[in-house]
Amino acid sequence: MSGLLHTKARTTPYPGSQVKRAVVPDDMVSWSVSWPEYKPVEYTAPAILARPVWADPLIGEKNFSPRFNELDGQVQRKSLNGLYQLENGQPRNPCGRTGITGRGLLGRWGPNHAADPIITRWKRDDGGIKLQHSTSGKYILQFVAIKRRDCGEWAIPGGMVDSGEKISATLKREFGEEALNSLQKSSAERQRLEEQLQQLFSQEHFVAYRGYVDDPRNTDNAWMESEAVNYHDDLGNVMDEMPLEAGDDAGSVKWVDISKQLQLYASHIHFLQLVAEHRGAHWC
């Protein structure tokens, strides 16, 4: 994704606000193109400036000396795309200009790490026979999709990696919270769900993508990166035991047929394309 031209990272107004980005034409996105007249808008959301525990202070603030491009204590400031540049002590978006500086809705300066679990199964008829697409002749893959509360777009259930947390733990936690409503379960139900999740996340898996995400929350100084991992329930019997139920940041949840016609949040359609190709499933 880092070699592609980001577009959602230039959408305006900025999510959750009326702040309009400076217009950045396609041919001026790259930092390698000189643009002395570039005047981005500065914006960091009030919720971030209120300093929740997961957010950085302002750069220059007393006792805040972030170690960019390194593991900074429990905070991972390394990018999945390699070294990123600093300008005036601030990280610079490796994919170019976005029309806005500051952090917007993102808590960390530089990379903000997320994990996206892509849970798939084959689409089957009532008799359990795998269904083929009439055009491609390939089997149809389905994935668990959530409808995000913040923007109403359909997406892969996922979320931010907590400080010091392993990616594998984030993947399992986020899927449980958003697609199975684990936070609202009783202790007994949660224990049973944890056992089922352990079975699902012990399945053979495929790391579909690791790197920069073209996300509407990105700015010149803060951006999203993700590790998207596909866990495939080949026979469908593991997920049959776990009824989908929206929770946390999800407004609703359902199984969705994978195809290139889907309209999804951020770079999620790209992740699904990689999964479909890996599984030899229908895509076109």
C-alpha positions in Angstrom: 0.0 0.0 0.0 2.9 2.4 0.7 3.7 2.4 -3.1 0.1 3.5 -3.9 -1.4 7.0 -4.0 -3.4 7.5 -0.9 -6.9 9.0 -1.6 -9.0 8.4 1.5 -6.3 10.2 3.5 -7.1 13.3 1.5 -10.9 13.3 2.0 -12.5 16.4 3.4 -13.9 17.4 5.8 -11.8 15.6 8.3 -13.8 12.8 10.0 -15.9 13.9 13.0 -15.3 17.6 12.2 -16.0 20.5 9.9 -12.3 21.0 9.3 -11.5 21.1 5.6 -8.1 19.8 4.4 -6.0 21.8 2.0 -6.5 20.4 -1.4 -3.6 18.2 -2.5 -3.7 17.2 -6.2 -2.5 13.8 -7.1 0.8 15.1 -8.6 1.6 17.0 -5.5 1.2 14.2 -2.9 4.8 13.0 -2.9 7.2 14.8 -0.6 9.8 14.5 -3.4 7.8 17.1 -5.4 8.8 20.6 -4.3 5.8 22.7 -3.2 6.8 25.8 -1.3 3.2 27.1 -1.4 1.8 24.1 0.5 -0.2 25.4 3.5 -1.8 22.4 5.3 -4.5 23.0 7.9 -3.5 22.1 11.5 -6.0 20.0 13.5 -5.9 17.7 16.5 -9.3 16.7 17.8 -10.3 18.0 21.2 -10.7 14.4 22.4 -7.0 13.8 21.7 -5.9 17.1 23.3 -7.8 16.1 26.4 -5.0 13.5 26.8 -6.6 10.1 27.2 -4.1 7.5 28.5 -3.5 6.1 25.1 -2.6 9.4 23.5 0.7 11.2 23.2 1.3 14.7 24.6 2.1 17.6 22.3 5.6 17.5 20.8 7.8 19.9 22.8 5.8 19.4 26.0 7.9 18.9 29.1 9.1 15.3 29.8 7.9 14.1 26.4 10.9 12.9 24.3 9.5 10.2 22.0 12.0 7.8 20.4 10.7 7.7 16.8 11.5 4.7 14.6 12.1 2.6 17.7 10.2 0.6 20.4 9.7 3.4 22.9 9.1 1.7 26.2 5.8 -0.1 25.6 4.9 2.1 22.6 5.7 0.8 19.2 6.9 3.8 17.2 8.5 1.6 14.4 6.7 1.7 11.1 5.9 -1.6 9.3 7.1 0.2 6.1 10.6 1.0 7.4 12.1 4.3 8.6 10.1 7.4 8.3 11.5 11.0 8.1 11.2 13.7 10.8 10.7 17.4 10.0 10.9 20.0 12.8 10.8 17.1 15.3 7.6 15.7 13.9 7.1 12.4 11.9 6.3 12.8 8.2 3.7 10.6 6.6 5.6 8.1 4.4 2.9 8.2 1.7 3.0 11.9 1.2 0.9 15.0 1.9 -2.7 14.8 3.2 -3.6 18.5 3.5 -3.7 18.5 7.3 -1.1 18.5 10.1 -1.3 17.5 13.7 -2.9 14.2 14.7 -6.6 14.6 13.9 -8.3 11.7 15.7 -5.1 9.6 16.1 -3.5 9.3 19.5 0.1 8.7 18.4 2.6 10.9 16.5 3.8 8.8 13.6 2.4 5.2 13.1 -0.7 4.2 14.9 -0.9 0.4 14.9 -4.0 -1.6 14.3 -4.9 -5.3 13.8 -7.6 -6.6 11.4 -8.8 -10.2 11.8 -10.3 -11.4 8.5 -12.5 -14.4 9.4 -13.6 -16.4 6.4 -15.6 -19.4 5.3 -16.9 -20.9 2.1 -20.5 -19.9 1.1 -22.6 -23.1 1.1 -26.2 -24.1 0.1 -28.6 -25.6 2.6 -27.1 -29.0 1.9 -23.6 -27.9 2.9 -22.3 -27.9 -0.7 -19.8 -25.1 -1.5 -21.3 -22.6 -4.0 -19.5 -21.5 -7.2 -20.0 -18.1 -8.8 -21.8 -18.2 -12.1 -19.3 -16.0 -13.8 -15.9 -17.0 -12.6 -16.7 -20.6 -11.7 -14.7 -20.2 -8.5 -16.0 -20.9 -5.0 -17.4 -17.9 -3.1 -15.6 -16.8 0.1 -17.5 -15.0 2.9 -16.1 -12.8 5.6 -17.4 -11.4 8.9 -18.1 -7.7 8.4 -19.2 -5.0 10.8 -20.9 -1.7 10.3 -18.8 1.0 12.0 -20.7 3.2 14.4 -18.5 6.3 13.7 -19.0 6.5 9.9 -21.6 3.9 8.9 -19.3 2.1 6.6 -18.8 -1.7 6.4 -15.4 -2.9 7.5 -13.3 -5.8 8.8 -13.7 -5.9 12.6 -10.5 -4.7 14.1 -8.9 -2.1 16.3 -5.9 -0.5 17.9 -3.0 -2.5 19.3 -2.7 -1.7 23.0 0.8 -0.7 24.3 2.8 -3.8 24.9 0.1 -6.1 23.4 0.9 -8.9 20.9 -0.8 -8.7 17.5 -2.3 -12.1 18.0 -4.0 -11.0 21.2 -5.3 -7.8 19.5 -6.8 -9.8 16.7 -8.7 -12.2 19.0 -9.8 -9.5 21.4 -11.1 -7.1 18.7 -13.0 -9.9 16.9 -14.6 -11.0 20.2 -15.6 -7.5 21.2 -17.0 -6.2 17.8 -18.4 -9.4 16.1 -19.4 -11.5 19.2 -20.2 -8.8 21.8 -17.9 -10.4 24.3 -17.8 -7.4 26.6 -21.5 -7.8 27.4 -21.4 -11.6 28.2 -21.6 -13.1 31.6 -18.4 -14.6 33.1 -19.5 -18.1 32.2 -20.4 -17.1 28.6 -17.1 -15.2 28.3 -15.2 -18.3 29.4 -17.0 -20.5 26.8 -16.4 -17.8 24.1 -12.7 -17.6 25.0 -12.4 -21.3 24.4 -14.2 -21.1 21.0 -12.0 -18.1 20.0 -8.9 -20.0 20.9 -10.0 -22.8 18.6 -10.7 -20.4 15.8 -7.5 -18.5 16.2 -5.5 -21.7 16.4 -6.6 -22.4 12.8 -4.1 -22.1 9.9 -3.8 -18.4 9.1 -2.5 -16.2 6.4 -0.9 -12.7 7.0 -2.6 -10.8 4.1 -1.1 -7.4 4.7 1.3 -5.5 6.9 1.8 -1.8 6.4 0.4 1.7 5.8 -3.4 2.0 5.5 -5.1 4.6 3.4 -7.3 5.9 6.2 -9.5 9.1 6.3 -8.0 9.8 9.8 -4.4 10.1 8.5 -2.6 13.4 8.6 0.9 14.6 7.6 2.2 13.7 11.1 0.1 10.7 12.1 -1.1 7.7 10.2 -2.7 4.2 10.5 -0.8 1.0 9.9 -2.3 -2.5 10.2 -1.6 -6.1 10.2 -4.5 -7.9 8.5 -4.6 -11.7 9.2 -6.9 -14.2 7.7 -8.2 -17.1 9.8 -10.1 -19.5 7.6 -12.8 -21.8 8.9 -12.6 -24.3 6.0 -15.5 -26.6 7.1 -17.5 -23.8 8.7 -18.1 -25.8 11.8 -16.1 -23.6 14.2 -18.0 -20.4 13.4 -21.3 -22.3 13.5 -20.8 -22.5 17.3 -20.4 -18.7 17.6 -23.5 -16.7 16.7 -22.5 -13.2 15.4 -23.6 -10.3 17.7 -22.5 -6.7 17.2 -20.7 -5.1 20.1 -18.3 -2.2 21.1 -17.7 0.0 18.0 -19.9 -2.1 15.7 -23.5 -1.1 14.9 -24.2 -4.5 13.2 -22.4 -7.6 12.0 -23.0 -10.2 9.3 -21.4 -12.6 6.8 -20.7 -10.9 3.5 -19.8 -12.4 0.1 -16.3 -11.3 -1.0 -16.1 -9.6 -4.4 -14.5 -6.5 -5.9 -17.8 -4.7 -5.9 -17.8 -4.2 -2.2 -17.6 -0.6 -0.8 -15.6 -0.8 2.4 -13.8 1.4 5.0 -10.2 2.5 4.4 -8.0 -0.1 2.6 -10.1 -3.1 3.6 -11.2 -4.0 0.1 -7.4 -4.4 -0.8 -7.0 -6.7 2.1 -9.9 -8.9 1.0 -8.5 -9.0 -2.6 -5.3 -10.5 -1.2 -7.2 -13.1 0.8 -9.4 -14.1 -2.2 -6.4 -14.5 -4.4 -4.6 -16.5 -1.8 -7.6 -18.8 -1.3 -8.3 -19.1 -5.0 -11.8 -17.7 -4.4 -14.1 -15.7 -6.6 -13.1 -12.0 -6.8 -14.2 -10.3 -10.1 
